[in-house]
Amino acid sequence: MSTPIPGPPAWPFIGNLRDVNVNDTVRCFGELADTYGPIFKLHLGGDDRIFICSRELVDEVCSRKEFVKIPIGSIKQLQVVTPDGLFTAPHGHEAWAVGHRTLLPAFGPLSIRAMLPEMLDITSQAVLKWARFGEHNAINVTEDFTRLTLDTIALCSMDTRFNSFYQNELHPFPQAIRTILMGAQGRSTRPAWLSSFMWNEKREFDGANEFLHKFAEEVITKRRNSPPIPVKQDLLDAMLNRKDPVTGKHLDDALIIDNMITFLIAGHETTAGLLSFLFYLLVTHPSAYTVLQKEVDDTLGNGPITIELISKLQYTKACVREALRLRPTAAIWGVSPINNPDDADQPIILGNQWLIKPNQTVLVLCPKLHRDPSVFGVDADEFKPDRMLEDNFKVLPKNCWKPFGNGARACIGSDFAMQEAIVATAALFQKFDFKLADPDYKLSVQQTLTLKPKGFFMKAKLRPSIDSLSIQRQMFSPRSASPSLSGTILVPNDKMTEQSRSKPDMKPLSVFYASNMGTCKGLADRLMISAVSRGFLCTVRPLDEAVDSLPVNQPILILVASYEEHPGNAQEFLGWIQGAARPRLGNVYYTVFGCGNRDWHHTFQTSPILVDQMMEKCGATRLIPRGVADASQGDVMGDWESWQASQFWPTVARFYGKNVNIGVDPASLIQGYRTETSRLQRIHVRVTDVKALTQGDGTRVKYHMEVELPQDVSYSVGDYLEVHAKNSKQDLERLFRIFKVKDSEDADPLILAVWKQLELNQPATTMQIESLHQACLSRNDKGTLSSLIKNLAVNPGNPNMRPTVLQILVAYPSIPASLNELVAMLPPLRPRLYSISSSPLHTKSRCTLTRSAVDRQLPGLASGFLASLQPDAIFEVSVRRGKDLFRPPLDLASVPMIMVCIGTGIAPFRGFVQHRVEMLRRDPSLANGLAPALLYAGFRKPEDALYVDELERWQTEGAIKVRWVYSETHASLTEDEASRYVQGELWANKDEAVRMWDMGARVYVCGSRSLSKGMREMAKKIYSDVAEKRCGTKAEEDIEEWWADVIRERYAVDVF
């Protein structure tokens, strides 16, 4: 039996109209939710409307297939303007499906990357206006952001300029949009019969509607009659020229016009509100303002914004997400249960107790959903961007953050809006300091189609480092005037396609792709270009065409994307491979590369993983592990190119054997590696000091290295130094011996290129050793290599038993050496990450590293390289931003720290403690109010311990408490072996840790995977023990739920 849905009693004829202020409905609905709970009912407009706002209920309607998204409120009223637009078309309309399938690729990650120049163009107009008006001018924030977002979507989508920043009165098109929006808002709040008597409003509304359609027709006619040269592949081009991949039809003009108007309305209205709320939140929260501005300064300096730099603005992105959480501009969206005809009479029960009738409207109240305390805690009403940083965001519960709607009808332009907001925010914070025009202003919200701040003015003052005369030049240097090569979409031409089919001796390679937004299709096209140039017969087809026709005895690459759902052109394939009669895929050799976006973290990589697993279950052979690209990091091309260079092409070469003509000379391969690796921003640093921290027995000596940074380079505590190591002179001599040359003057330049560009110290894989074994011409050498292969099968993880390819070629000269084959076996040089073990508060221009000297048959590339560096040596590094969760708390006075490490895992914690010491020295008053910090440092023996004197001194100064743990000399002989290690010491002193935890402590762990696992189990054990004493025994699922909450905000791990 169902439970009645609560709600205020309805009045005859008018229902619950008296309970709602029609000009401020969102606030009223929120207050009703406070009164009646996570679900309530209102009788409005002759119908019962169900409102839900808890994460649990929203998750249910988002997960159940019976519920579909429907147009509601003002959006439904816009159906008279754009009946078949993507936001307004009713559920099930064929026109919506055709338009959606046709337009999705235009909003894919690669397409949006290519829109950066247009976004910067319009943003620069806002910058120039604010700079010229001066610091005393009060900026109407909502109005100017409306100008910015409208001009941006018009330029990006249809190459049209409204020039809103160059005139006091807006262009007639945005004025007509404003009339339409005000009319739709009014109509949504009153009965239809009443609207029919409002003749003046109707006349204005109809006139504005007529103008919008006429303007859209003129834009279409202009594009058809005089298309731009070169062709501009924007949204308008997609609507005019692309075909629906299912029906093969073009969009008709009526559908094109509907969607042009739709995107111009929706594409500016919501983003303008987002930016307005974001800037209000930032100027009223100084700590977040400061962190964001520092990130912009550290990332951009005074230079232009590029696609590569956008991906580094992680705190800026977190601020945008947090603004969308607290102030979602599209505050309410609706779903309705649609039953199958066979069970039309079956009731739908929500939350196991509330009856929902078929076709009844269920409204999701985002402002309350986004403040659900069960998800966001007791401080859910506070602006805290840290909770939206990547490490925290990706572990949020499913469907707790829904500013862009849900499912197939989620906002198609969400990625566009995110990039636009990040670019605008970064560009404006780079140039200006902001403050409220009225210090006493309190946020007031205006409601139309969306929500925006009302009466919000601020002032913008050029920052001291900004020259007002050179702003435009700085924003439009050659570096940002055009998309980078990595953002360019290449497609194979007809000549290349014919070439790939004309040579009978070319080896086959099949590529299948599945994505709704065209990303995987673009990657597949790029790969075909590379494959043909390498001498392969390459075919590229949608994944659904692989049903019953997967090629055998050749490499197959499957490119699959997943965002909210499985791609449309993978549905038949997934049905086939998961069917009751699964195909038998013997002699099928495949690998999968997955594209996705961690912003959709609950569906990230689900489709690629499913394809990968089902292929294996059906008997196919996986060639290499699945590759991954993350669009939220802004570097899909970088992930793709790196994976190709290091894994895919070497595997294809091995598949066909050494006698295959790879079709490209080593110089081309190495050039490709050079292009990929040179994308990193490198700096030169100088070694100022190197000293041994331990003596040990000569096998585990630890070193402390100090380096001097360039004046314009900074870092933060918790960051990494990315070391660009080089191969040694001994490696070059090995190459000379292999290819029988005397020295550099006698050597082929390609040998020097191999030495400079490729990883020569990489342990050989078993497949590589077997390949060299097959090529070996000496029976004795073959026997020795056979023994090596057998030993590796027994003990595969022992690094002393696994030589490099170079070592094998030197030791067994009977193996024929070929530059081509050697290049195919070796990956490109890649940088190594080292935790910075210092704080910039100590010496801003210098940082330190803590490293081990590895004494084994083959020292690692980076460890061997660093061991060769002495004071005054110069080498290349990059400063890599650390994990946001793995940093000391900003509030050292109230947030305790528990740090746990083993060996050189102490490196980041030395920086953390040094940071506290410097804070104390700068402000001695902190000594009485500093939150406690505890460090558990584990080593084998006392003589192995690192930074003992320094840490003991800092302990005396009150900055830290250290517990030293020595595993080989531990006095305990208990049965609990863990007592010899740091996690055992933590258990022995758990009361102290629990007191700190109750004070709000954060826990940091740095070390090996075994330490991470041990600490995870120990944390759960302590929780279980304390919970049993305080509130009774906890079930395993309760402990796991507690642990899931802990790792979001209070537990950080760095594993090496």
PyMOL commands that set and color helices and strands:
alter all, ss='L'
color gray80, all
select helices_A, chain A and resi 17-19+25-36+55-63+73-80+94-107+109-113+116-133+141-158+164-166+172-188+192-195+199-225+235-241+253-283+286-300+307-310+314-326+341-343+366-369+373-376+385-388+390-393+407-409+414-431+471-475+485-487+494-502+519-533+543-546+568-577+598-600+606-617+631-633+636-656+666-677+729-738+749-757+766-775+779-794+799-801+805-811+819-825+861-867+903-922+924-928+942-944+948-956+977-980+982-988+990-998+1009-1031+1036-1049
alter helices_A, ss='H'
color red, helices_A
select strands_A, chain A and resi 39-44+47-52+67-70+139-140+332-337+348-350+354-356+361-365+432-436+445-447+451-453+457-462+507-514+536-542+555-562+589-596+621-622+627-630+683-692+702-708+720-723+832-835+846-852+874-880+897-902+933-939+961-966+1002-1007+1051-1055
alter strands_A, ss='S'
color yellow, strands_A
deselect
rebuild
show_as cartoon
